[in-house]
Amino acid sequence: MYKTLISASELAAGLQREAICVRILDCRGRLRDPDFGAASYAERHIPGAFHADLDRDFAGAPGAGGRHPLPEPQALAAKLRAWGVNDDDQVVVYDDAGGAYAARAWWCLRWLGHEATALLDGGLSSWPGPWSDAVANSNPGNFSIRHCLTRTIDAPKLVAQLVELQLIDARTRQRFDGEQEPIDPVDGHIPGARCLPFQGNLDGDGHFKPPEILKSRFSGAKDDVPGRKADVVCYCGSGVTAAHNVLAMRIAGLPEPVLYPGSWSEWIVDPARPRAP
């Protein structure tokens, strides 16, 4: 069972072994370009992969809960069944953006209790072929919602516990510092957060860095209670790339952090919530 990452060679071997049922989700996308993922999938994809869309499949409608609130669980489960996913299947997710979109899919499957989910390390560029331009099809799967394998926090709880938590912001330093905000109407960050952009989890070839390096990167959580470290909460602009940091911490062997799904785009809806700088 692959729970975090899978290499291209491991995926190819799994597809050739009849004893393992692998379901592949092509999660390519671009913010503010809703047609990119479907067009890229139509051009070529890993054989057998289903096109999975951030806005349509792994997020709810934007609004007070942020730009990419979590989807309705039963709706996502129905999509997974339509893609042929069974409870015992190995799911592999990939994109062409260093895992920025695929990590959200990885996290959502854990949210619904599916542990056998892995991200293709190195993304689409690591796949040597063969390729397909055929739309995948499958008999419906028996995917069911099981015990949640991750944790979330909402805005009211985050406000109430702000001084007790260690926040990690996955956005760029420019957005974190309020020097550049190309997406949201308000700049800045949640007070007390550390800026650890998700891109820092990757090496120059787009693969995740070794566990020991990632562990060092995410060390330093506050220890307000003797003998116990404060919970780590990951957030970003809309709860998407924050999942990349969650995955990196799991690769590092660290406890799974909490995800703030609404992230900055929800936080700024209420002007009473504190902001920095």
C-alpha positions in Angstrom: 0.0 0.0 0.0 1.3 3.4 -1.0 0.2 6.1 1.5 2.2 9.2 0.5 4.3 8.9 -2.7 4.7 6.5 -5.5 7.4 6.6 -8.2 6.7 6.2 -11.9 8.5 2.9 -11.9 6.4 1.7 -9.0 3.2 2.8 -10.7 4.1 1.1 -13.9 4.9 -2.2 -12.0 1.6 -1.9 -10.2 -0.4 -1.5 -13.4 1.2 -4.7 -14.7 0.3 -6.8 -11.7 -3.2 -8.3 -11.8 -3.3 -8.6 -8.0 -3.3 -4.9 -7.5 -6.2 -2.7 -8.7 -4.8 0.9 -9.4 -7.1 3.8 -10.1 -5.4 6.9 -11.4 -6.7 10.5 -11.2 -5.3 13.2 -13.5 -5.6 16.3 -11.4 -4.0 18.9 -13.7 -5.4 22.4 -13.4 -4.6 26.1 -13.4 -6.1 28.8 -11.3 -8.2 31.2 -13.3 -8.1 28.8 -16.3 -11.0 26.4 -15.8 -10.5 24.6 -19.1 -6.8 23.8 -18.7 -7.2 20.4 -17.0 -9.7 19.0 -19.3 -7.8 20.2 -22.4 -4.5 18.7 -21.1 -6.2 15.4 -20.3 -7.7 15.2 -23.8 -4.3 15.8 -25.4 -2.6 13.0 -23.5 -2.6 11.3 -20.1 -1.4 8.2 -18.3 -3.4 5.2 -19.7 -6.5 4.5 -17.6 -6.4 7.8 -15.7 -9.7 9.7 -15.1 -9.8 13.5 -15.3 -10.5 15.0 -11.9 -11.1 18.7 -11.5 -10.2 20.9 -8.5 -13.3 23.2 -8.8 -15.8 20.6 -9.9 -14.7 17.5 -7.8 -12.5 18.5 -4.9 -14.1 21.8 -3.9 -17.5 23.2 -3.2 -18.9 26.4 -4.5 -16.8 29.5 -3.5 -18.3 31.9 -1.0 -18.1 32.8 2.7 -16.1 29.6 3.2 -13.4 30.7 0.9 -12.4 30.2 -2.8 -12.1 26.4 -2.5 -14.2 25.1 0.4 -14.3 21.3 0.9 -16.7 19.4 -1.3 -19.8 17.8 0.0 -18.5 14.3 1.2 -21.3 12.2 -0.4 -20.9 14.0 -3.7 -17.2 13.3 -3.8 -17.8 9.7 -2.8 -20.2 9.4 -5.7 -17.6 10.8 -8.1 -15.0 8.3 -6.8 -17.5 5.4 -7.3 -18.1 6.7 -10.9 -14.4 6.6 -11.5 -14.4 2.9 -10.5 -12.7 3.3 -7.2 -13.3 0.5 -4.7 -12.5 0.5 -1.0 -9.5 -1.9 -1.6 -8.0 0.0 -4.5 -4.7 1.8 -4.7 -5.4 5.4 -5.8 -2.7 7.4 -7.5 -3.0 11.1 -8.2 -0.9 13.3 -10.3 -0.6 16.7 -12.0 2.1 18.8 -13.8 2.5 21.5 -11.1 4.7 19.8 -8.5 1.7 18.3 -6.8 0.0 21.6 -6.1 -3.4 20.2 -7.2 -2.8 16.5 -6.8 -2.0 17.0 -3.1 -5.5 18.4 -2.5 -6.9 15.2 -4.1 -4.6 13.1 -1.9 -5.8 14.9 1.2 -9.5 14.7 0.2 -9.3 10.9 -0.1 -7.7 10.7 3.4 -10.5 13.0 4.6 -13.0 10.3 3.4 -10.9 7.5 5.0 -9.1 6.1 2.0 -5.5 5.4 3.2 -4.2 3.8 0.0 -3.7 7.0 -1.8 -0.4 8.2 -3.2 0.9 11.1 -5.2 3.0 10.4 -8.3 6.4 11.8 -7.3 7.8 14.0 -10.0 4.4 14.4 -11.5 3.5 13.8 -15.2 7.1 14.7 -16.3 8.3 11.6 -14.5 6.1 9.2 -16.5 8.1 7.8 -19.5 5.0 6.5 -21.3 3.0 5.0 -22.8 0.4 7.7 -23.2 -3.3 7.7 -24.1 -5.8 10.2 -25.4 -8.8 8.0 -24.7 -11.4 8.9 -22.1 -11.2 6.3 -19.3 -14.2 4.2 -18.4 -14.9 1.7 -15.7 -17.6 -0.2 -14.0 -18.9 1.7 -10.9 -16.8 1.1 -7.8 -17.9 0.4 -4.2 -16.1 3.4 -2.6 -17.5 4.2 0.8 -16.8 6.9 3.4 -14.8 5.5 6.3 -13.1 6.9 9.4 -11.4 10.2 8.6 -7.6 10.0 8.6 -6.9 13.7 8.9 -8.1 16.7 10.8 -9.5 20.1 10.1 -10.2 23.3 12.0 -12.8 26.1 11.2 -12.4 29.8 11.5 -14.1 30.3 14.9 -12.0 27.6 16.6 -8.9 29.0 15.0 -9.6 32.5 16.3 -10.3 31.0 19.8 -7.0 29.0 19.8 -4.8 31.3 17.8 -2.1 31.8 20.5 -1.9 28.1 21.2 -1.4 26.9 17.6 1.6 26.8 15.2 0.4 28.0 11.8 2.2 27.3 8.6 1.4 29.3 5.5 2.1 27.6 2.1 1.9 30.8 0.0 4.9 32.6 -1.4 6.8 35.0 0.8 5.6 38.0 -1.3 1.9 37.1 -0.6 2.7 36.3 3.1 4.4 39.7 3.6 1.6 41.5 1.8 3.9 42.8 -0.9 2.0 41.1 -3.7 -1.5 39.7 -3.7 -2.7 38.6 -7.2 -5.7 36.6 -6.1 -7.4 37.7 -2.9 -8.8 41.2 -2.2 -6.9 41.6 1.1 -3.2 41.0 1.6 -1.2 39.8 4.5 -1.3 36.7 6.7 -2.7 35.2 9.9 -0.8 36.6 12.9 1.8 34.2 14.3 2.1 32.1 11.2 5.4 30.9 9.7 5.9 31.2 5.9 6.9 27.8 4.4 6.0 28.0 0.7 5.0 24.6 -0.7 7.5 24.9 -3.5 10.2 24.4 -0.8 9.2 20.8 -0.4 10.6 19.9 -3.9 14.0 19.5 -5.4 15.1 21.0 -8.7 13.6 18.1 -10.6 10.2 18.4 -9.0 10.5 15.5 -6.7 9.8 15.7 -3.0 13.0 16.2 -0.9 14.2 13.3 1.3 12.3 12.8 4.6 15.1 14.0 6.8 15.3 17.3 4.9 11.6 17.8 5.1 11.6 16.9 8.8 14.2 19.6 9.4 12.2 22.1 7.3 9.1 21.7 9.4 10.7 21.5 12.8 10.3 24.3 15.3 6.7 24.1 16.3 5.9 26.0 19.5 5.9 24.1 22.8 3.6 26.1 25.0 2.8 23.1 27.3 5.7 21.3 28.8 6.1 17.8 27.3 3.6 18.5 24.5 3.9 20.4 21.3 1.2 22.6 20.0 -0.9 21.5 17.1 0.4 22.5 13.7 -2.2 24.1 11.4 -1.5 24.3 7.6 -3.2 27.0 5.5 -2.7 28.9 2.3 -4.8 31.0 0.0 -7.8 28.7 -0.3 -6.8 25.4 1.3 -5.3 23.8 -1.8 -1.5 24.1 -1.6 -1.7 23.8 2.2 -2.3 20.1 1.6 1.1 19.9 -0.1 2.6 20.8 3.3 0.5 18.3 5.0 1.8 15.6 2.6 5.4 16.8 3.1 5.0 16.4 6.9 3.7 12.9 6.5 6.6 12.0 4.2 8.9 13.3 6.9 7.3 11.0 9.4 5.8 13.9 11.5 2.4 13.8 13.0 -0.4 14.8 10.6 -1.1 18.5 10.9 -4.5 20.1 11.0 -5.8 21.7 7.7 -7.6 25.0 7.8 -9.7 24.5 4.6 -11.0 28.0 4.3 -7.5 29.5 4.6 -6.8 33.1 3.9 -9.7 33.6 1.4 -12.2 32.7 4.2 -10.2 34.4 7.0 -10.5 37.8 5.4 -14.2 37.7 5.0 -14.6 38.8 8.6 -12.8 42.1 9.2 -12.8 41.4 12.9 -10.3 38.6 12.5 -6.7 39.7 13.1 -4.3 40.2 10.2 -0.7 40.9 9.8 1.5 42.7 8.9 
